[in-house]
Structure formats: C-alpha cells, structure tokens
Amino acid sequence: MPKAYLTVRDAAKQLELTEYRVRQLIREGQIRATKIKQWRIAPEDLVEFVRARTNK
C-alpha cells in the first residue's frame, strides 16, 4: 500500500506558510520531499521539520 504523502499545498496549510516558502524550504533541504510529478512530503518528515525547530 503506498504511503500517504502531503502536497506542498497541504504542508503549507498545516505550517501556516505560503506554498512558495515551503518550496524554498524543500530546495534548502530543510524539509525532506520526494518529486512524484510534483513535490510530495511524507507526514513524518513534516513532523520532524517542526520538531527540529521547537524550543526544548
């Protein structure tokens, strides 16, 4: 069964960022993504992105 990936739009909504900014973060390597016709982000990678930027 294929993994449920998020689109850039979905990720942008969850992070309350623009789609442009999410694509920038992908290009900078801050968010892991896979190109499947368009950028797709695994939900756990989005969680890791947020976790890495959370104060401890």
PQR file of N, CA, C, O and H, with PARSE charges and radii, in Angstrom:
ATOM      1  N   MET A   1       0.847  -1.181   0.000 -0.4000 1.5000
ATOM      2  CA  MET A   1       0.000   0.000   0.000 -0.0000 2.0000
ATOM      3  C   MET A   1       0.894   1.247   0.000  0.5500 1.7000
ATOM      4  O   MET A   1       1.794   1.348   0.834 -0.5500 1.4000
ATOM      5  N   PRO A   2       0.669   2.192  -0.910 -0.5600 1.5000
ATOM      6  CA  PRO A   2       1.501   3.379  -0.974  0.2800 2.0000
ATOM      7  C   PRO A   2       1.310   4.294   0.242  0.5500 1.7000
ATOM      8  O   PRO A   2       0.224   4.403   0.811 -0.5500 1.4000
ATOM      9  N   LYS A   3       2.407   4.938   0.605 -0.4000 1.5000
ATOM     10  CA  LYS A   3       2.376   5.876   1.723 -0.0000 2.0000
ATOM     11  C   LYS A   3       1.572   7.113   1.338  0.5500 1.7000
ATOM     12  O   LYS A   3       1.638   7.561   0.193 -0.5500 1.4000
ATOM     13  H   LYS A   3       3.289   4.850   0.142  0.4000 1.0000
ATOM     14  N   ALA A   4       0.823   7.664   2.270 -0.4000 1.5000
ATOM     15  CA  ALA A   4       0.037   8.879   2.014 -0.0000 2.0000
ATOM     16  C   ALA A   4       0.970  10.079   2.145  0.5500 1.7000
ATOM     17  O   ALA A   4       1.414  10.409   3.244 -0.5500 1.4000
ATOM     18  H   ALA A   4       0.769   7.300   3.200  0.4000 1.0000
ATOM     19  N   TYR A   5       1.258  10.716   1.042 -0.4000 1.5000
ATOM     20  CA  TYR A   5       2.123  11.890   1.029 -0.0000 2.0000
ATOM     21  C   TYR A   5       1.284  13.158   1.033  0.5500 1.7000
ATOM     22  O   TYR A   5       0.143  13.170   0.571 -0.5500 1.4000
ATOM     23  H   TYR A   5       0.897  10.448   0.149  0.4000 1.0000
ATOM     24  N   LEU A   6       1.871  14.223   1.563 -0.4000 1.5000
ATOM     25  CA  LEU A   6       1.230  15.536   1.544 -0.0000 2.0000
ATOM     26  C   LEU A   6       1.728  16.313   0.332  0.5500 1.7000
ATOM     27  O   LEU A   6       2.881  16.175  -0.074 -0.5500 1.4000
ATOM     28  H   LEU A   6       2.798  14.213   1.938  0.4000 1.0000
ATOM     29  N   THR A   7       0.866  17.115  -0.229 -0.4000 1.5000
ATOM     30  CA  THR A   7       1.300  18.019  -1.295 -0.0000 2.0000
ATOM     31  C   THR A   7       1.905  19.257  -0.647  0.5500 1.7000
ATOM     32  O   THR A   7       1.788  19.454   0.563 -0.5500 1.4000
ATOM     33  H   THR A   7      -0.071  17.227   0.101  0.4000 1.0000
ATOM     34  N   VAL A   8       2.548  20.084  -1.453 -0.4000 1.5000
ATOM     35  CA  VAL A   8       3.096  21.342  -0.953 -0.0000 2.0000
ATOM     36  C   VAL A   8       1.968  22.190  -0.379  0.5500 1.7000
ATOM     37  O   VAL A   8       2.143  22.846   0.648 -0.5500 1.4000
ATOM     38  H   VAL A   8       2.642  19.924  -2.435  0.4000 1.0000
ATOM     39  N   ARG A   9       0.824  22.178  -1.031 -0.4000 1.5000
ATOM     40  CA  ARG A   9      -0.332  22.952  -0.550 -0.0000 2.0000
ATOM     41  C   ARG A   9      -0.773  22.474   0.832  0.5500 1.7000
ATOM     42  O   ARG A   9      -1.024  23.285   1.723 -0.5500 1.4000
ATOM     43  H   ARG A   9       0.682  21.645  -1.865  0.4000 1.0000
ATOM     44  N   ASP A  10      -0.866  21.147   1.009 -0.4000 1.5000
ATOM     45  CA  ASP A  10      -1.262  20.588   2.302 -0.0000 2.0000
ATOM     46  C   ASP A  10      -0.269  20.983   3.396  0.5500 1.7000
ATOM     47  O   ASP A  10      -0.661  21.392   4.489 -0.5500 1.4000
ATOM     48  H   ASP A  10      -0.662  20.488   0.285  0.4000 1.0000
ATOM     49  N   ALA A  11       1.015  20.856   3.085 -0.4000 1.5000
ATOM     50  CA  ALA A  11       2.054  21.199   4.062 -0.0000 2.0000
ATOM     51  C   ALA A  11       1.998  22.686   4.408  0.5500 1.7000
ATOM     52  O   ALA A  11       2.140  23.063   5.572 -0.5500 1.4000
ATOM     53  H   ALA A  11       1.334  20.524   2.198  0.4000 1.0000
ATOM     54  N   ALA A  12       1.791  23.524   3.400 -0.4000 1.5000
ATOM     55  CA  ALA A  12       1.722  24.968   3.628 -0.0000 2.0000
ATOM     56  C   ALA A  12       0.554  25.310   4.556  0.5500 1.7000
ATOM     57  O   ALA A  12       0.685  26.157   5.439 -0.5500 1.4000
ATOM     58  H   ALA A  12       1.676  23.218   2.455  0.4000 1.0000
ATOM     59  N   LYS A  13      -0.565  24.661   4.354 -0.4000 1.5000
ATOM     60  CA  LYS A  13      -1.725  24.910   5.223 -0.0000 2.0000
ATOM     61  C   LYS A  13      -1.430  24.485   6.656  0.5500 1.7000
ATOM     62  O   LYS A  13      -1.770  25.202   7.598 -0.5500 1.4000
ATOM     63  H   LYS A  13      -0.671  23.974   3.636  0.4000 1.0000
ATOM     64  N   GLN A  14      -0.800  23.326   6.828 -0.4000 1.5000
ATOM     65  CA  GLN A  14      -0.502  22.832   8.174 -0.0000 2.0000
ATOM     66  C   GLN A  14       0.511  23.722   8.886  0.5500 1.7000
ATOM     67  O   GLN A  14       0.419  23.930  10.095 -0.5500 1.4000
ATOM     68  H   GLN A  14      -0.524  22.744   6.064  0.4000 1.0000
ATOM     69  N   LEU A  15       1.473  24.243   8.138 -0.4000 1.5000
ATOM     70  CA  LEU A  15       2.523  25.072   8.736 -0.0000 2.0000
ATOM     71  C   LEU A  15       2.151  26.555   8.779  0.5500 1.7000
ATOM     72  O   LEU A  15       2.861  27.367   9.374 -0.5500 1.4000
ATOM     73  H   LEU A  15       1.548  24.074   7.156  0.4000 1.0000
ATOM     74  N   GLU A  16       1.040  26.893   8.147 -0.4000 1.5000
ATOM     75  CA  GLU A  16       0.611  28.284   8.017 -0.0000 2.0000
ATOM     76  C   GLU A  16       1.683  29.129   7.330  0.5500 1.7000
ATOM     77  O   GLU A  16       2.013  30.233   7.763 -0.5500 1.4000
ATOM     78  H   GLU A  16       0.463  26.234   7.664  0.4000 1.0000
ATOM     79  N   LEU A  17       2.211  28.567   6.246 -0.4000 1.5000
ATOM     80  CA  LEU A  17       3.187  29.237   5.390 -0.0000 2.0000
ATOM     81  C   LEU A  17       2.635  29.285   3.975  0.5500 1.7000
ATOM     82  O   LEU A  17       1.628  28.646   3.667 -0.5500 1.4000
ATOM     83  H   LEU A  17       1.943  27.670   5.894  0.4000 1.0000
ATOM     84  N   THR A  18       3.301  30.047   3.119 -0.4000 1.5000
ATOM     85  CA  THR A  18       2.901  30.050   1.718 -0.0000 2.0000
ATOM     86  C   THR A  18       3.481  28.816   1.025  0.5500 1.7000
ATOM     87  O   THR A  18       4.448  28.222   1.501 -0.5500 1.4000
ATOM     88  H   THR A  18       4.118  30.566   3.368  0.4000 1.0000
ATOM     89  N   GLU A  19       2.887  28.445  -0.090 -0.4000 1.5000
ATOM     90  CA  GLU A  19       3.418  27.330  -0.870 -0.0000 2.0000
ATOM     91  C   GLU A  19       4.821  27.663  -1.364  0.5500 1.7000
ATOM     92  O   GLU A  19       5.690  26.792  -1.420 -0.5500 1.4000
ATOM     93  H   GLU A  19       2.101  28.928  -0.477  0.4000 1.0000
ATOM     94  N   TYR A  20       5.037  28.932  -1.722 -0.4000 1.5000
ATOM     95  CA  TYR A  20       6.358  29.370  -2.180 -0.0000 2.0000
ATOM     96  C   TYR A  20       7.410  29.122  -1.094  0.5500 1.7000
ATOM     97  O   TYR A  20       8.499  28.629  -1.387 -0.5500 1.4000
ATOM     98  H   TYR A  20       4.332  29.639  -1.676  0.4000 1.0000
ATOM     99  N   ARG A  21       7.088  29.461   0.152 -0.4000 1.5000
ATOM    100  CA  ARG A  21       8.036  29.280   1.258 -0.0000 2.0000
ATOM    101  C   ARG A  21       8.311  27.805   1.511  0.5500 1.7000
ATOM    102  O   ARG A  21       9.448  27.435   1.804 -0.5500 1.4000
ATOM    103  H   ARG A  21       6.203  29.861   0.390  0.4000 1.0000
ATOM    104  N   VAL A  22       7.302  26.963   1.406 -0.4000 1.5000
ATOM    105  CA  VAL A  22       7.505  25.518   1.586 -0.0000 2.0000
ATOM    106  C   VAL A  22       8.444  24.996   0.503  0.5500 1.7000
ATOM    107  O   VAL A  22       9.328  24.188   0.789 -0.5500 1.4000
ATOM    108  H   VAL A  22       6.378  27.264   1.168  0.4000 1.0000
ATOM    109  N   ARG A  23       8.263  25.445  -0.732 -0.4000 1.5000
ATOM    110  CA  ARG A  23       9.164  25.023  -1.812 -0.0000 2.0000
ATOM    111  C   ARG A  23      10.589  25.507  -1.548  0.5500 1.7000
ATOM    112  O   ARG A  23      11.545  24.789  -1.840 -0.5500 1.4000
ATOM    113  H   ARG A  23       7.545  26.100  -0.965  0.4000 1.0000
ATOM    114  N   GLN A  24      10.743  26.711  -1.003 -0.4000 1.5000
ATOM    115  CA  GLN A  24      12.075  27.212  -0.638 -0.0000 2.0000
ATOM    116  C   GLN A  24      12.719  26.290   0.396  0.5500 1.7000
ATOM    117  O   GLN A  24      13.885  25.917   0.266 -0.5500 1.4000
ATOM    118  H   GLN A  24       9.966  27.295  -0.766  0.4000 1.0000
ATOM    119  N   LEU A  25      11.954  25.929   1.418 -0.4000 1.5000
ATOM    120  CA  LEU A  25      12.474  25.055   2.464 -0.0000 2.0000
ATOM    121  C   LEU A  25      12.873  23.697   1.900  0.5500 1.7000
ATOM    122  O   LEU A  25      13.850  23.101   2.355 -0.5500 1.4000
ATOM    123  H   LEU A  25      11.007  26.232   1.523  0.4000 1.0000
ATOM    124  N   ILE A  26      12.135  23.205   0.923 -0.4000 1.5000
ATOM    125  CA  ILE A  26      12.480  21.946   0.259 -0.0000 2.0000
ATOM    126  C   ILE A  26      13.797  22.115  -0.492  0.5500 1.7000
ATOM    127  O   ILE A  26      14.690  21.277  -0.369 -0.5500 1.4000
ATOM    128  H   ILE A  26      11.342  23.688   0.553  0.4000 1.0000
ATOM    129  N   ARG A  27      13.925  23.192  -1.269 -0.4000 1.5000
ATOM    130  CA  ARG A  27      15.162  23.435  -2.025 -0.0000 2.0000
ATOM    131  C   ARG A  27      16.370  23.583  -1.100  0.5500 1.7000
ATOM    132  O   ARG A  27      17.470  23.143  -1.437 -0.5500 1.4000
ATOM    133  H   ARG A  27      13.199  23.873  -1.368  0.4000 1.0000
ATOM    134  N   GLU A  28      16.168  24.199   0.057 -0.4000 1.5000
ATOM    135  CA  GLU A  28      17.246  24.404   1.026 -0.0000 2.0000
ATOM    136  C   GLU A  28      17.570  23.128   1.798  0.5500 1.7000
ATOM    137  O   GLU A  28      18.548  23.090   2.545 -0.5500 1.4000
ATOM    138  H   GLU A  28      15.275  24.557   0.331  0.4000 1.0000
ATOM    139  N   GLY A  29      16.761  22.085   1.626 -0.4000 1.5000
ATOM    140  CA  GLY A  29      16.996  20.820   2.312 -0.0000 2.0000
ATOM    141  C   GLY A  29      16.484  20.799   3.741  0.5500 1.7000
ATOM    142  O   GLY A  29      16.823  19.893   4.502 -0.5500 1.4000
ATOM    143  H   GLY A  29      15.967  22.116   1.019  0.4000 1.0000
ATOM    144  N   GLN A  30      15.676  21.780   4.122 -0.4000 1.5000
ATOM    145  CA  GLN A  30      15.159  21.817   5.478 -0.0000 2.0000
ATOM    146  C   GLN A  30      13.931  20.929   5.657  0.5500 1.7000
ATOM    147  O   GLN A  30      13.660  20.450   6.758 -0.5500 1.4000
ATOM    148  H   GLN A  30      15.401  22.517   3.504  0.4000 1.0000
ATOM    149  N   ILE A  31      13.193  20.713   4.576 -0.4000 1.5000
ATOM    150  CA  ILE A  31      12.071  19.768   4.583 -0.0000 2.0000
ATOM    151  C   ILE A  31      12.401  18.689   3.560  0.5500 1.7000
ATOM    152  O   ILE A  31      12.687  18.989   2.400 -0.5500 1.4000
ATOM    153  H   ILE A  31      13.413  21.102   3.682  0.4000 1.0000
ATOM    154  N   ARG A  32      12.361  17.437   3.992 -0.4000 1.5000
ATOM    155  CA  ARG A  32      12.592  16.328   3.061 -0.0000 2.0000
ATOM    156  C   ARG A  32      11.351  16.159   2.193  0.5500 1.7000
ATOM    157  O   ARG A  32      10.223  16.205   2.685 -0.5500 1.4000
ATOM    158  H   ARG A  32      12.129  17.193   4.934  0.4000 1.0000
ATOM    159  N   ALA A  33      11.572  15.963   0.908 -0.4000 1.5000
ATOM    160  CA  ALA A  33      10.455  15.783  -0.026 -0.0000 2.0000
ATOM    161  C   ALA A  33      10.898  14.888  -1.170  0.5500 1.7000
ATOM    162  O   ALA A  33      12.089  14.746  -1.445 -0.5500 1.4000
ATOM    163  H   ALA A  33      12.488  15.925   0.508  0.4000 1.0000
ATOM    164  N   THR A  34       9.926  14.292  -1.825 -0.4000 1.5000
ATOM    165  CA  THR A  34      10.158  13.417  -2.969 -0.0000 2.0000
ATOM    166  C   THR A  34       9.414  13.989  -4.163  0.5500 1.7000
ATOM    167  O   THR A  34       8.265  14.413  -4.044 -0.5500 1.4000
ATOM    168  H   THR A  34       8.958  14.407  -1.601  0.4000 1.0000
ATOM    169  N   LYS A  35      10.069  13.998  -5.307 -0.4000 1.5000
ATOM    170  CA  LYS A  35       9.431  14.517  -6.517 -0.0000 2.0000
ATOM    171  C   LYS A  35       8.687  13.366  -7.197  0.5500 1.7000
ATOM    172  O   LYS A  35       9.306  12.464  -7.761 -0.5500 1.4000
ATOM    173  H   LYS A  35      11.003  13.654  -5.404  0.4000 1.0000
ATOM    174  N   ILE A  36       7.356  13.407  -7.139 -0.4000 1.5000
ATOM    175  CA  ILE A  36       6.495  12.446  -7.828 -0.0000 2.0000
ATOM    176  C   ILE A  36       5.535  13.299  -8.650  0.5500 1.7000
ATOM    177  O   ILE A  36       4.428  13.605  -8.209 -0.5500 1.4000
ATOM    178  H   ILE A  36       6.853  14.140  -6.680  0.4000 1.0000
ATOM    179  N   LYS A  37       5.969  13.674  -9.842 -0.4000 1.5000
ATOM    180  CA  LYS A  37       5.309  14.652 -10.709 -0.0000 2.0000
ATOM    181  C   LYS A  37       5.370  16.043 -10.093  0.5500 1.7000
ATOM    182  O   LYS A  37       5.659  17.020 -10.783 -0.5500 1.4000
ATOM    183  H   LYS A  37       6.869  13.425 -10.200  0.4000 1.0000
ATOM    184  N   GLN A  38       5.100  16.132  -8.807 -0.4000 1.5000
ATOM    185  CA  GLN A  38       5.253  17.381  -8.058 -0.0000 2.0000
ATOM    186  C   GLN A  38       5.836  16.997  -6.699  0.5500 1.7000
ATOM    187  O   GLN A  38       5.888  15.815  -6.360 -0.5500 1.4000
ATOM    188  H   GLN A  38       4.865  15.338  -8.246  0.4000 1.0000
ATOM    189  N   TRP A  39       6.268  17.973  -5.932 -0.4000 1.5000
ATOM    190  CA  TRP A  39       6.854  17.665  -4.631 -0.0000 2.0000
ATOM    191  C   TRP A  39       5.813  17.044  -3.707  0.5500 1.7000
ATOM    192  O   TRP A  39       4.682  17.520  -3.609 -0.5500 1.4000
ATOM    193  H   TRP A  39       6.225  18.934  -6.208  0.4000 1.0000
ATOM    194  N   ARG A  40       6.221  15.970  -3.030 -0.4000 1.5000
ATOM    195  CA  ARG A  40       5.389  15.281  -2.043 -0.0000 2.0000
ATOM    196  C   ARG A  40       6.189  15.156  -0.754  0.5500 1.7000
ATOM    197  O   ARG A  40       7.396  14.916  -0.784 -0.5500 1.4000
ATOM    198  H   ARG A  40       7.139  15.583  -3.110  0.4000 1.0000
ATOM    199  N   ILE A  41       5.522  15.317   0.359 -0.4000 1.5000
ATOM    200  CA  ILE A  41       6.180  15.300   1.658 -0.0000 2.0000
ATOM    201  C   ILE A  41       5.543  14.227   2.516  0.5500 1.7000
ATOM    202  O   ILE A  41       4.325  14.194   2.686 -0.5500 1.4000
ATOM    203  H   ILE A  41       4.542  15.512   0.384  0.4000 1.0000
ATOM    204  N   ALA A  42       6.372  13.352   3.054 -0.4000 1.5000
ATOM    205  CA  ALA A  42       5.859  12.325   3.968 -0.0000 2.0000
ATOM    206  C   ALA A  42       5.448  13.008   5.272  0.5500 1.7000
ATOM    207  O   ALA A  42       6.173  13.873   5.765 -0.5500 1.4000
ATOM    208  H   ALA A  42       7.362  13.379   2.916  0.4000 1.0000
ATOM    209  N   PRO A  43       4.311  12.639   5.832 -0.5600 1.5000
ATOM    210  CA  PRO A  43       3.846  13.279   7.072  0.2800 2.0000
ATOM    211  C   PRO A  43       4.882  13.256   8.189  0.5500 1.7000
ATOM    212  O   PRO A  43       5.018  14.233   8.924 -0.5500 1.4000
ATOM    213  N   GLU A  44       5.613  12.153   8.324 -0.4000 1.5000
ATOM    214  CA  GLU A  44       6.623  12.075   9.383 -0.0000 2.0000
ATOM    215  C   GLU A  44       7.783  13.052   9.145  0.5500 1.7000
ATOM    216  O   GLU A  44       8.408  13.512  10.100 -0.5500 1.4000
ATOM    217  H   GLU A  44       5.502  11.358   7.726  0.4000 1.0000
ATOM    218  N   ASP A  45       8.070  13.365   7.890 -0.4000 1.5000
ATOM    219  CA  ASP A  45       9.113  14.348   7.595 -0.0000 2.0000
ATOM    220  C   ASP A  45       8.660  15.755   7.973  0.5500 1.7000
ATOM    221  O   ASP A  45       9.471  16.575   8.403 -0.5500 1.4000
ATOM    222  H   ASP A  45       7.562  12.991   7.114  0.4000 1.0000
ATOM    223  N   LEU A  46       7.383  16.034   7.816 -0.4000 1.5000
ATOM    224  CA  LEU A  46       6.858  17.332   8.222 -0.0000 2.0000
ATOM    225  C   LEU A  46       6.878  17.456   9.749  0.5500 1.7000
ATOM    226  O   LEU A  46       7.198  18.517  10.285 -0.5500 1.4000
ATOM    227  H   LEU A  46       6.724  15.368   7.466  0.4000 1.0000
ATOM    228  N   VAL A  47       6.539  16.382  10.433 -0.4000 1.5000
ATOM    229  CA  VAL A  47       6.597  16.368  11.899 -0.0000 2.0000
ATOM    230  C   VAL A  47       8.036  16.589  12.357  0.5500 1.7000
ATOM    231  O   VAL A  47       8.273  17.345  13.299 -0.5500 1.4000
ATOM    232  H   VAL A  47       6.279  15.520   9.997  0.4000 1.0000
ATOM    233  N   GLU A  48       8.989  15.946  11.711 -0.4000 1.5000
ATOM    234  CA  GLU A  48      10.401  16.101  12.069 -0.0000 2.0000
ATOM    235  C   GLU A  48      10.872  17.531  11.838  0.5500 1.7000
ATOM    236  O   GLU A  48      11.644  18.061  12.637 -0.5500 1.4000
ATOM    237  H   GLU A  48       8.796  15.331  10.946  0.4000 1.0000
ATOM    238  N   PHE A  49      10.420  18.162  10.762 -0.4000 1.5000
ATOM    239  CA  PHE A  49      10.757  19.562  10.487 -0.0000 2.0000
ATOM    240  C   PHE A  49      10.294  20.449  11.638  0.5500 1.7000
ATOM    241  O   PHE A  49      11.048  21.306  12.099 -0.5500 1.4000
ATOM    242  H   PHE A  49       9.793  17.732  10.113  0.4000 1.0000
ATOM    243  N   VAL A  50       9.075  20.254  12.100 -0.4000 1.5000
ATOM    244  CA  VAL A  50       8.532  21.062  13.202 -0.0000 2.0000
ATOM    245  C   VAL A  50       9.283  20.733  14.495  0.5500 1.7000
ATOM    246  O   VAL A  50       9.654  21.642  15.237 -0.5500 1.4000
ATOM    247  H   VAL A  50       8.462  19.558  11.725  0.4000 1.0000
ATOM    248  N   ARG A  51       9.508  19.469  14.767 -0.4000 1.5000
ATOM    249  CA  ARG A  51      10.193  19.046  15.986 -0.0000 2.0000
ATOM    250  C   ARG A  51      11.598  19.643  16.065  0.5500 1.7000
ATOM    251  O   ARG A  51      12.046  20.038  17.141 -0.5500 1.4000
ATOM    252  H   ARG A  51       9.206  18.730  14.164  0.4000 1.0000
ATOM    253  N   ALA A  52      12.285  19.709  14.942 -0.4000 1.5000
ATOM    254  CA  ALA A  52      13.657  20.238  14.914 -0.0000 2.0000
ATOM    255  C   ALA A  52      13.696  21.731  15.223  0.5500 1.7000
ATOM    256  O   ALA A  52      14.744  22.259  15.593 -0.5500 1.4000
ATOM    257  H   ALA A  52      11.922  19.389  14.067  0.4000 1.0000
ATOM    258  N   ARG A  53      12.575  22.408  15.076 -0.4000 1.5000
ATOM    259  CA  ARG A  53      12.529  23.853  15.291 -0.0000 2.0000
ATOM    260  C   ARG A  53      11.799  24.250  16.567  0.5500 1.7000
ATOM    261  O   ARG A  53      11.506  25.425  16.788 -0.5500 1.4000
ATOM    262  H   ARG A  53      11.723  21.979  14.775  0.4000 1.0000
ATOM    263  N   THR A  54      11.510  23.260  17.401 -0.4000 1.5000
ATOM    264  CA  THR A  54      10.793  23.512  18.649 -0.0000 2.0000
ATOM    265  C   THR A  54      11.781  23.755  19.780  0.5500 1.7000
ATOM    266  O   THR A  54      12.770  23.035  19.915 -0.5500 1.4000
ATOM    267  H   THR A  54      11.748  22.305  17.222  0.4000 1.0000
ATOM    268  N   ASN A  55      11.508  24.773  20.592 -0.4000 1.5000
ATOM    269  CA  ASN A  55      12.346  25.023  21.776 -0.0000 2.0000
ATOM    270  C   ASN A  55      12.256  23.850  22.729  0.5500 1.7000
ATOM    271  O   ASN A  55      11.212  23.211  22.859 -0.5500 1.4000
ATOM    272  H   ASN A  55      10.705  25.357  20.483  0.4000 1.0000
ATOM    273  N   LYS A  56      13.347  23.583  23.381 -0.4000 1.5000
ATOM    274  CA  LYS A  56      13.365  22.441  24.307 -0.0000 2.0000
ATOM    275  C   LYS A  56      13.403  22.915  25.719  0.5500 1.7000
ATOM    276  O   LYS A  56      13.422  22.103  26.643 -0.5500 1.4000
ATOM    277  H   LYS A  56      14.195  24.102  23.275  0.4000 1.0000
TER
END
